[in-house]
Amino acid sequence: MLEADGFRPVENASRADAVPLRPWTVQARVADLAWLNDTLFCALNGAGVASIAIDDTGRPVFTYHFDPLIFSHRTITTLLARQGTLAIHLYYNALLNDAAPAELAMSGISLVELHPGQNGFSIIVPPFQKKNPDWEAAGFAPESENSFDIEWKHTDATETRFTYTRYHADTKSEETVNRDTFLSALGVPFITGRNVPSDLSAFFAACASLLPTPGTDAALQFSLRSRETPVRRNYRSLKQSESAVSIGVFEEKGSRLALLPDGRVLRSPVGRAAPRIIMLPALPAGFRYTDVTKEGNWLIVPWEEVSFTDVGRAGILIFPLAD
């Protein structure tokens, strides 16, 4: 279970101590996962990041990198490994928050970077933000480890405005782009067809066959991460929809794992004709698994307690993966 000072072991999610509900934007929860070289990191909303190593018994060992001045009352959306560092996008969500802008210890923070071998975080300030410190980087879509498309948002008493830029982290340069360019960077609006590799399309179809048929206004959203590629790839069954069913996918050397909404994991190993189903432990009512990755012979699966826009208890499951 995730607490203010880090993870505490519990037998299962139902044994976790109750915590006050808070908006998902600021609650302590696992907000993202990323591999930097051979080390797995998880984003801990409101606190910072932690690296995870699994010993031979399945016991996780955590190394924490916390900074409440930076992360408190902000939402982490993305971890991105780049050139030996970990880039982190976060933003202040004024609508779903428990602190007013004036209560923030630091303002004008959207991108920070962690050098795991050093202490502390460094703040990245793109040129647009230097000129417009009162704008928030509400959207973040990395195209590569050095190229980030950013949706900037400004809200005042009369209106909300957006603008879009592409920031190059290696050269610290930036240019203006349009909304369509930003949306394209968010992912492919198809799960089949010439823009989707045939083996990947078949895997998406296998996942879809295990799910209830979505309504005409609901999309399937597949988000793929791997150890080898820092940027996640996203595929969506509809270009526009009122809602989406999110399915996290982890790829490793040709094999794939997909976390289905009901807690099943579809595994497609190399050389196996048909995918296999892995049943994760059942969660209490109101809880859900949110993502999946793999370390050695163990699955690492974040979970959280959800009540509309609020989150209560949260943590990760370490689950043995049979051959």
C-alpha positions in Angstrom: 0.0 0.0 0.0 1.2 3.5 -0.8 1.5 5.9 2.1 3.0 9.4 2.6 6.5 8.0 3.2 6.4 5.2 0.6 5.1 1.7 0.2 4.1 -0.6 3.1 3.4 -4.3 2.6 -0.1 -5.6 3.0 -1.5 -9.1 2.4 -4.0 -7.8 -0.2 -5.8 -4.6 -1.1 -8.7 -5.3 1.2 -6.3 -5.3 4.2 -5.0 -1.8 3.4 -6.0 0.8 5.9 -8.7 3.2 4.7 -7.5 6.7 3.8 -9.5 9.9 3.1 -10.7 10.2 -0.5 -9.0 12.9 -2.5 -9.2 14.0 -6.2 -7.3 11.6 -8.4 -5.2 14.6 -9.5 -3.6 15.0 -6.1 -4.0 11.7 -4.3 -1.0 9.4 -3.5 -1.2 6.9 -6.3 0.9 5.2 -9.0 0.5 7.6 -11.9 2.9 6.1 -14.5 5.7 3.6 -15.0 8.8 3.8 -17.1 12.1 1.9 -17.6 15.3 3.8 -17.5 18.0 1.4 -18.7 17.4 -1.7 -16.6 15.6 0.0 -13.7 11.9 0.4 -13.4 10.5 3.7 -12.0 7.0 4.5 -10.9 5.5 8.0 -10.5 4.1 8.6 -7.1 1.5 11.4 -7.4 2.1 14.2 -5.0 5.5 13.0 -3.9 8.0 12.2 -6.7 9.2 8.9 -8.1 10.5 5.6 -6.8 12.7 2.9 -8.4 11.6 -0.8 -7.9 13.8 -3.8 -7.8 12.4 -7.3 -7.1 14.5 -9.9 -5.2 14.3 -13.7 -5.8 11.5 -14.1 -3.3 9.4 -11.4 -4.9 10.1 -8.8 -2.3 10.2 -5.3 -3.8 13.0 -2.9 -2.8 12.3 0.7 -3.3 14.5 3.8 -3.7 12.6 7.0 -3.2 13.2 10.4 -4.9 10.7 12.8 -3.2 10.4 16.6 -3.3 7.1 18.0 -1.8 7.9 21.5 -2.9 7.7 20.4 -6.5 5.1 17.6 -6.5 2.6 18.5 -3.8 -0.8 19.4 -5.3 0.4 18.6 -8.8 -0.6 15.7 -11.1 2.1 13.6 -12.7 1.0 12.4 -16.1 4.1 11.0 -17.8 7.5 9.5 -17.0 10.0 9.5 -20.0 13.4 8.0 -20.0 15.9 10.1 -22.0 19.7 9.9 -22.2 20.3 8.5 -18.7 17.7 10.8 -17.1 14.0 10.6 -16.3 11.8 13.5 -17.6 8.6 14.0 -15.7 5.6 16.0 -16.8 3.3 17.4 -14.1 0.7 20.1 -13.9 -1.5 22.0 -11.5 -5.2 21.1 -12.1 -7.2 24.0 -10.7 -10.6 22.3 -11.0 -9.7 19.0 -9.1 -7.4 20.2 -6.4 -7.3 20.7 -2.6 -5.1 23.8 -2.7 -5.5 27.2 -4.3 -2.7 28.5 -6.6 -1.5 30.9 -3.9 -0.9 27.9 -1.6 1.6 26.3 -3.9 5.2 26.4 -2.6 6.5 26.9 -6.2 4.8 28.0 -9.3 5.4 27.7 -13.1 6.5 24.0 -13.0 5.6 21.7 -15.8 8.7 19.6 -16.6 11.3 18.3 -14.2 14.2 15.9 -14.7 15.7 13.3 -12.3 19.3 12.2 -12.6 19.2 8.9 -10.6 22.9 9.1 -9.7 22.5 12.6 -8.2 20.3 14.2 -5.5 17.2 16.2 -6.3 15.4 17.2 -9.4 16.2 19.9 -12.0 13.4 22.0 -13.5 13.0 22.3 -17.3 11.5 25.6 -18.5 10.7 25.7 -22.2 11.0 29.0 -24.0 7.2 29.5 -24.1 6.9 29.1 -20.4 9.7 31.5 -19.8 7.7 34.1 -21.7 4.3 33.0 -20.3 4.9 31.8 -16.7 1.1 31.9 -15.9 0.3 29.2 -18.6 0.1 25.5 -17.6 1.4 22.6 -19.7 -1.9 20.7 -19.4 -1.1 18.2 -22.2 2.1 16.4 -22.9 2.8 14.1 -25.9 6.4 13.0 -26.4 7.3 12.0 -30.0 10.8 10.9 -29.1 13.1 11.1 -26.0 14.0 14.6 -27.2 10.9 16.0 -28.8 7.8 16.9 -26.8 4.5 18.3 -28.1 2.9 20.4 -25.4 -0.6 21.8 -24.9 -0.4 25.1 -23.0 -3.5 26.3 -21.1 -4.4 29.6 -19.6 -7.5 30.3 -17.6 -8.7 33.5 -16.2 -12.1 34.9 -15.0 -13.3 35.5 -18.6 -11.9 32.7 -20.8 -9.7 29.6 -21.3 -7.1 29.7 -24.0 -4.9 27.0 -25.5 -1.8 27.0 -27.7 0.6 24.3 -28.8 4.4 24.0 -29.1 7.0 21.4 -29.9 9.9 21.5 -27.4 13.3 19.9 -28.3 15.0 18.9 -25.0 18.4 18.3 -26.6 18.7 21.7 -28.1 16.3 23.6 -25.8 14.6 25.1 -28.8 10.9 25.3 -29.5 8.4 26.0 -32.3 4.7 26.6 -32.5 2.5 23.7 -33.8 -1.2 23.4 -34.3 -3.8 21.4 -32.4 -3.9 18.7 -35.1 -0.2 18.1 -34.8 -0.6 17.7 -31.0 -3.5 15.3 -31.4 -1.5 13.2 -33.9 1.3 12.9 -31.4 -1.2 11.5 -28.8 -1.6 8.3 -30.9 -3.1 6.5 -33.8 -6.9 6.7 -34.1 -7.1 3.1 -35.4 -6.5 -0.4 -34.0 -6.5 -2.1 -37.4 -5.5 -1.2 -41.0 -2.4 -0.1 -42.8 -1.2 2.1 -40.0 -1.2 -0.8 -37.5 1.2 -3.8 -37.8 -0.7 -7.0 -38.5 0.6 -8.8 -35.4 -0.4 -5.9 -33.2 -3.8 -5.6 -34.8 -4.4 -9.3 -34.2 -3.4 -8.8 -30.5 -5.8 -5.9 -30.2 -8.5 -8.1 -31.7 -7.8 -10.9 -29.2 -8.2 -8.4 -26.4 -11.4 -7.0 -27.8 -12.9 -10.5 -28.1 -12.6 -10.9 -24.3 -14.4 -7.6 -23.6 -18.1 -6.6 -23.7 -19.0 -4.9 -26.9 -18.4 -1.2 -26.3 -21.2 1.2 -27.1 -21.1 3.3 -30.3 -19.7 6.3 -28.3 -17.0 4.3 -26.5 -13.5 3.6 -27.8 -10.9 1.0 -26.9 -7.6 2.8 -26.0 -4.4 0.7 -26.0 -1.3 2.2 -24.5 1.9 0.3 -25.2 5.2 0.6 -23.3 8.4 -1.5 -23.5 11.8 -1.7 -21.9 13.5 -0.9 -25.2 11.5 2.1 -26.4 11.1 5.2 -24.1 8.0 6.6 -25.8 4.6 4.9 -25.3 2.6 4.2 -28.4 -1.2 4.7 -28.2 -3.9 3.2 -30.5 -7.6 4.1 -30.3 -10.5 2.4 -32.0 -12.3 5.7 -32.6 -10.9 9.0 -33.5 -13.4 10.8 -31.3 -15.6 9.3 -28.5 -17.4 10.3 -25.3 -15.6 7.6 -23.3 -12.7 5.1 -23.6 -11.8 1.7 -22.2 -8.1 1.9 -21.3 -6.0 -1.2 -21.8 -2.3 -1.1 -20.8 0.1 -3.2 -22.8 3.7 -4.2 -22.0 6.0 -5.5 -24.7 9.3 -7.3 -24.2 11.3 -9.1 -26.9 8.2 -9.9 -29.0 5.9 -11.0 -26.2 3.0 -8.9 -25.0 0.9 -8.5 -21.8 -2.4 -6.6 -21.8 -4.3 -5.6 -18.7 -8.0 -6.0 -19.3 -10.5 -3.9 -17.2 -11.8 -6.9 -15.3 -8.3 -7.8 -13.9 -7.4 -10.5 -16.4 -4.0 -10.2 -18.2 -3.8 -11.5 -21.7 -0.3 -12.9 -22.4 1.0 -13.6 -25.9 4.5 -15.2 -25.6 6.9 -15.6 -28.4 6.3 -18.8 -30.3 3.0 -19.6 -28.7 0.1 -20.1 -31.2 -2.6 -18.7 -28.9 -2.6 -16.1 -26.1 -3.0 -17.2 -22.5 -5.1 -15.7 -19.7 -3.6 -14.8 -16.3 -6.1 -14.2 -13.5 -5.0 -11.6 -11.1 -6.3 -11.7 -7.5 -9.8 -10.3 -7.2 -10.0 -6.8 -5.8 -12.6 -5.4 -3.5 -15.6 -3.6 -4.9 -14.6 -0.1 -6.0 -11.0 -1.0 -6.7 -9.3 -1.5 -10.0 -5.9 -2.4 -11.5 -4.6 0.4 -13.6 -1.4 -0.7 -15.5 1.0 -3.6 -16.0 4.6 -4.2 -16.6 7.1 -7.1 -15.9 10.3 -7.5 -14.0 11.9 -10.9 -14.4 9.3 -13.5 -13.5 7.1 -11.0 -11.7 4.2 -8.9 -12.9 4.0 -5.4 -11.4 0.4 -4.1 -11.4 -0.7 -0.8 -9.8 -4.1 -0.7 -8.2 -6.3 2.0 -6.6 -9.7 2.5 -4.9 -11.9 4.7 -7.1 -15.0 6.8 -6.3 -16.0 8.9 -9.3 -13.2 11.6 -9.5 -11.7 10.6 -6.1 -9.2 8.0 -5.2 -8.6 6.4 -1.8 -6.2 3.6 -1.1 -3.5 2.8 -3.7 -0.6 0.5 -4.2 1.1 -2.1 -6.4 0.6 -5.9 -6.8 3.7 -8.1 -7.2 2.5 -11.3 -8.9 4.4 -14.4 -9.9 4.4 -15.1 -13.6 4.6 -18.8 -14.5 6.4 -19.9 -17.7 
